[in-house]
Amino acid sequence: MTNATTAKREQLKPPISNIGIIGWLKTNLFSTWYNSLLSIIMLGMLALMFPPVFQWAFVDSLWYSSAEACRNIEGACWSVVPHNFRFIILGFFPEGQEWRPILAMILLLGLVIYSKERSRWKKSLAWLWLVNLVVMGTLMYGGVLGMPVVETSQWSGLPLTLVLSFFGMVVAYPMGIFLALGRRSKMPAIKTLCVVYIEMIRGVPLISLLFMSSIMFPLFLPEGVTIDKVLRALIAIILFTAAYIAEVVRGGLQAMPRGQYEAADSLGLNYSQTMRLIILPQALKIVIPPSVGILLSVFKDTSLVVIIALYDVLKTTMVTLSNPEWAGYSKESYIFLALLYFAFCYAMSSYSRRLEKELHTGH
């Protein structure tokens, strides 16, 4: 390669103002005069807000001190979190048995991480999930191997949040798929039932369903018959989530071109094979972003169970703040709680983006 050719290629490089950090700033923050003005205003506001917030959160703060020591400072009292960490995370689970919900959460999160790889999506994984769910239920409830029984009324904190959100997602998603297929069915009775269910559930807030499951539903049961309160709340969350999943999946089914159905008919596939092998894999891939949005809402909406006296991680935090010793440190407690929710939601969102890229076929 001659020096002249090298020099010519050097001349063809894009200008420095269009690449790197400078190019990103120019494209995203200073592309037009009004974008530049808004960017300058926002940067000015951040410059004014950041120093006092940093001073409050890190410089003048205490991280592991007594409540009395926090009364004399102007910064944040993060000590409220480590001093009450056990109760915030595990709630009313009996002392001395904390290892059981901790081990159950480790098994659940470990299995979720293990299941991330699509190469492991086999029948053996389903059996692994089934065995682990039995083990986790045994750890939480006890009654075997010398473990004392812990009634579900004592399930609280983060384990209860994970139970309600995880099982709500796992059960509601396939239920929503069947509802979406039923709504597009050519059989009038099935279609009508699915439409009525979906529109009725989507027309009421989740709080009303939780109230119905906790207060009204027991009134219709025979005398002496009761259903566990946690189970009633879980059923309400599943029914509510399934209706929204159904509409998302129905949108994916409607996005499928007619040629896909005709190709399946030409291959002699029946309805079940067409949906299982051709239509649903493509439709579910299309609706990954909105589906994950709904599942994230499920995880956050489990905090609504506080209104029916279930002590999830939000309720245990509120109980901690009702202690006169730690009253007045709600900002620190709720910031910690927000970071906890953010960690779980970001992990779910990040995995959904990864899955979307893996399943992308370029058309």
C-alpha positions in Angstrom: 0.0 0.0 0.0 1.5 3.3 -1.1 1.8 6.4 1.1 -0.6 8.2 -1.3 -3.3 5.6 -0.8 -2.9 5.7 3.0 -3.1 9.5 2.9 -6.3 9.3 0.8 -7.9 7.0 3.3 -7.0 9.3 6.1 -8.8 12.1 4.3 -12.0 10.0 4.1 -12.3 9.5 7.9 -15.4 11.2 9.3 -14.8 14.5 11.1 -14.1 14.3 14.8 -17.3 16.3 15.6 -19.4 13.4 14.3 -17.8 10.5 16.2 -17.0 9.6 19.8 -18.2 11.5 22.8 -18.4 14.8 20.9 -20.5 13.2 18.2 -22.9 11.7 20.7 -23.3 15.0 22.5 -23.9 16.8 19.2 -26.5 14.2 18.1 -28.4 13.7 21.3 -28.0 16.9 23.3 -27.1 19.7 21.0 -28.7 18.8 17.6 -30.9 21.9 17.4 -31.0 25.2 19.1 -34.0 24.2 21.4 -32.4 20.9 22.3 -29.2 22.8 23.2 -31.2 25.2 25.3 -33.0 22.4 27.1 -29.7 20.5 27.7 -28.1 23.6 29.1 -31.0 24.2 31.5 -31.1 20.6 32.7 -27.3 20.5 33.2 -27.6 23.8 35.2 -30.3 22.3 37.4 -28.2 19.1 38.0 -25.2 21.3 38.9 -27.4 23.1 41.5 -29.0 19.9 42.9 -26.1 17.4 42.9 -23.8 19.0 45.6 -26.4 19.3 48.4 -27.8 15.8 47.6 -24.3 14.4 47.7 -23.6 16.3 50.9 -26.8 14.9 52.5 -26.4 11.3 51.3 -22.6 10.7 51.7 -20.7 13.5 53.5 -23.0 14.3 56.5 -24.5 10.8 56.8 -24.2 8.0 59.2 -24.2 4.4 58.1 -24.1 2.2 61.2 -24.9 4.1 64.3 -27.6 4.3 66.9 -30.9 6.2 66.4 -29.8 8.7 69.0 -26.6 9.6 67.1 -28.7 10.3 64.0 -30.7 13.0 65.8 -27.7 15.3 65.8 -26.8 15.2 62.2 -28.0 17.1 59.1 -27.3 14.3 56.7 -29.0 10.9 55.9 -29.3 8.3 58.6 -28.7 5.1 56.6 -28.4 3.3 59.9 -32.1 2.6 59.8 -31.5 0.0 57.1 -28.8 -2.2 58.7 -30.4 -2.0 62.1 -33.7 -3.2 60.8 -32.5 -5.2 57.8 -33.6 -8.6 59.1 -37.2 -7.4 59.7 -37.4 -5.4 56.4 -36.3 -8.5 54.4 -37.8 -11.4 56.3 -40.6 -9.8 58.4 -42.3 -12.0 61.0 -40.6 -15.2 60.0 -39.7 -16.9 63.4 -36.3 -16.1 64.8 -33.8 -19.0 64.4 -35.5 -20.1 61.2 -34.3 -17.3 59.0 -32.1 -19.6 57.0 -35.2 -21.2 55.5 -36.6 -18.2 53.6 -33.0 -17.1 52.7 -32.3 -20.5 51.2 -35.6 -20.6 49.4 -34.9 -17.2 47.8 -31.4 -18.3 46.8 -32.8 -21.4 45.2 -35.4 -19.4 43.3 -33.0 -16.7 42.1 -30.3 -19.3 41.3 -32.8 -21.3 39.2 -33.9 -18.2 37.4 -30.3 -17.3 36.5 -29.6 -20.9 35.4 -32.7 -20.8 33.2 -31.6 -17.7 31.3 -29.7 -19.7 28.7 -32.0 -20.9 25.9 -29.8 -23.9 25.4 -31.1 -25.2 28.7 -34.8 -25.0 27.8 -35.5 -28.7 27.9 -37.8 -31.1 29.6 -35.1 -31.7 32.3 -35.3 -28.0 33.2 -39.1 -28.3 33.8 -38.5 -31.2 36.1 -35.7 -29.3 37.9 -38.2 -26.4 38.4 -40.8 -28.8 39.8 -38.4 -30.3 42.3 -37.1 -26.9 43.4 -40.6 -25.5 43.8 -41.4 -28.4 46.1 -38.2 -27.9 48.1 -38.9 -24.1 48.3 -42.4 -24.7 49.5 -41.2 -27.2 52.1 -38.6 -24.7 53.3 -41.1 -22.0 53.7 -43.9 -24.0 55.4 -41.9 -26.7 57.2 -43.5 -29.5 59.0 -40.9 -32.1 57.9 -37.3 -33.0 58.8 -37.7 -31.3 62.2 -38.6 -27.9 60.8 -41.4 -26.2 62.7 -44.5 -25.2 60.7 -44.6 -21.6 59.7 -48.1 -20.5 58.7 -48.5 -18.3 55.6 -49.7 -15.5 57.9 -46.1 -15.2 59.0 -44.7 -15.2 55.5 -43.7 -11.6 55.0 -41.0 -9.3 53.6 -39.1 -10.0 50.4 -40.0 -13.7 50.3 -43.7 -12.9 50.2 -43.1 -10.3 47.5 -41.2 -12.8 45.4 -43.8 -15.5 45.9 -46.7 -13.2 44.8 -44.8 -11.7 41.8 -43.0 -14.8 40.5 -46.0 -17.2 40.7 -48.3 -14.4 39.5 -46.1 -14.1 36.4 -45.6 -17.8 35.8 -49.3 -18.7 36.0 -50.7 -15.6 34.4 -48.7 -15.7 31.2 -49.9 -19.1 29.8 -53.4 -18.2 31.1 -53.2 -15.0 29.1 -52.1 -16.9 26.0 -55.1 -19.2 26.2 -57.4 -16.2 26.7 -56.0 -14.5 23.7 -56.5 -17.6 21.6 -60.0 -17.9 23.0 -60.8 -14.3 22.1 -59.8 -15.0 18.5 -61.7 -18.3 18.4 -64.4 -18.9 15.8 -66.6 -20.6 18.4 -69.0 -17.9 19.7 -69.4 -19.3 23.2 -65.7 -19.4 23.9 -65.0 -16.1 22.3 -67.8 -14.4 24.3 -66.6 -15.8 27.6 -63.1 -14.7 26.9 -64.2 -11.2 25.8 -66.4 -10.8 28.9 -63.7 -11.9 31.2 -60.9 -9.8 29.7 -63.0 -6.6 29.5 -64.5 -7.0 32.9 -61.1 -7.6 34.6 -59.4 -4.8 32.7 -62.2 -2.5 33.7 -61.5 -2.6 37.4 -58.3 -1.7 39.4 -56.2 -4.4 41.0 -57.1 -3.0 44.5 -60.7 -3.8 44.0 -59.8 -7.5 43.1 -57.6 -7.7 46.2 -60.5 -6.4 48.4 -62.9 -8.9 46.8 -60.5 -11.8 47.4 -59.8 -10.7 51.0 -63.1 -9.5 52.3 -66.0 -10.4 49.9 -64.9 -13.8 48.7 -64.9 -15.5 52.1 -68.5 -14.5 52.6 -69.6 -16.8 49.8 -67.8 -19.9 51.2 -69.6 -22.5 53.3 -69.4 -22.1 57.0 -66.1 -23.5 58.3 -64.4 -23.4 54.9 -61.5 -21.0 54.5 -58.9 -20.3 51.9 -55.5 -19.1 52.7 -55.2 -15.3 52.5 -51.9 -15.3 50.6 -53.5 -17.8 48.1 -56.5 -15.5 47.6 -54.2 -12.5 46.9 -52.1 -14.6 44.5 -55.3 -15.7 42.6 -56.4 -12.0 42.3 -53.0 -11.0 40.9 -53.0 -13.9 38.5 -56.6 -13.1 37.2 -55.7 -9.4 36.8 -52.4 -10.0 35.0 -53.8 -12.7 32.7 -56.3 -10.2 31.2 -53.6 -7.7 30.3 -51.3 -10.4 28.9 -54.2 -11.7 26.8 -54.6 -8.3 25.1 -50.8 -8.0 24.4 -50.7 -11.5 23.0 -53.8 -10.9 20.9 -52.0 -7.9 19.3 -49.1 -10.2 18.4 -51.5 -12.7 16.9 -53.2 -10.0 14.8 -49.8 -8.8 13.6 -49.1 -12.2 11.9 -49.6 -12.1 8.1 -52.3 -14.3 6.6 -49.6 -16.1 4.6 -48.4 -17.8 7.8 -51.7 -19.5 8.3 -52.0 -20.5 4.7 -48.5 -22.0 4.8 -49.5 -24.1 7.8 -52.6 -25.2 6.0 -50.6 -26.2 3.0 -48.4 -28.4 5.2 -51.5 -30.1 6.6 -51.0 -28.9 10.1 -54.0 -28.8 12.4 -55.0 -25.8 14.6 -52.9 -27.0 17.6 -49.8 -27.6 15.5 -50.2 -24.3 13.6 -50.3 -22.3 16.8 -47.6 -24.2 18.7 -45.1 -24.5 15.8 -45.7 -21.5 13.6 -47.9 -18.7 14.9 -47.3 -18.4 18.7 -43.4 -18.5 18.5 -43.5 -15.6 16.1 -46.3 -13.7 17.9 -44.7 -14.0 21.3 -41.4 -12.8 20.0 -43.1 -9.7 18.6 -44.7 -8.8 22.0 -41.7 -9.3 24.2 -41.4 -5.6 25.1 -45.0 -5.0 26.1 -45.2 -8.4 27.9 -42.1 -7.5 30.0 -43.7 -4.2 30.8 -46.7 -5.9 32.2 -44.6 -8.4 34.1 -42.6 -5.5 35.6 -45.9 -3.9 36.7 -46.9 -7.2 38.4 -43.7 -7.2 40.4 -44.3 -3.6 41.5 -48.0 -4.0 42.0 -47.5 -6.7 44.7 -46.9 -3.7 47.0 -50.7 -3.1 46.9 -51.3 -6.2 49.1 -50.5 -3.9 52.1 -54.2 -2.8 51.9 -55.3 -6.3 52.8 -52.8 -6.6 55.7 -50.2 -8.7 54.0 -46.7 -7.8 55.1 -44.7 -7.6 51.9 -41.4 -5.8 51.8 -43.1 -2.4 51.6 -45.3 -3.2 54.6 -42.4 -4.4 56.7 -40.6 -1.1 55.9 -43.6 0.8 57.0 -43.8 -1.1 60.2 -40.1 -0.3 60.8 -40.8 3.4 60.5 -43.7 3.1 63.0 -41.1 2.3 65.6 -40.6 5.6 67.6 -36.9 5.0 67.7 -36.6 5.1 63.9 -39.5 7.4 63.1 -38.5 10.3 60.8 -36.1 8.4 58.6 -38.6 7.5 55.9 -36.5 9.0 53.1 -33.6 6.7 53.7 -35.9 3.6 54.1 -37.8 4.2 50.9 -34.7 5.0 48.9 -33.3 1.6 49.9 -36.6 0.0 49.0 -36.6 1.8 45.6 -33.1 0.5 44.9 -34.2 -3.0 45.8 -37.2 -2.8 43.4 -35.0 -1.2 40.7 -32.4 -4.1 41.0 -35.0 -6.7 40.3 -36.8 -4.7 37.6 -33.6 -3.8 35.8 -32.5 -7.4 35.8 -35.8 -8.5 34.2 -35.6 -5.7 31.6 -32.0 -6.4 30.8 -32.8 -10.1 30.2 -35.8 -9.2 28.0 -33.6 -7.1 25.7 -31.0 -9.9 25.5 -33.8 -12.4 24.6 -35.2 -10.0 22.0 -31.8 -9.8 20.3 -31.3 -13.5 20.4 -34.7 -14.2 18.8 -34.4 -11.4 16.2 -34.2 -12.8 12.7 -33.8 -9.6 10.8 -37.2 -9.4 9.3 
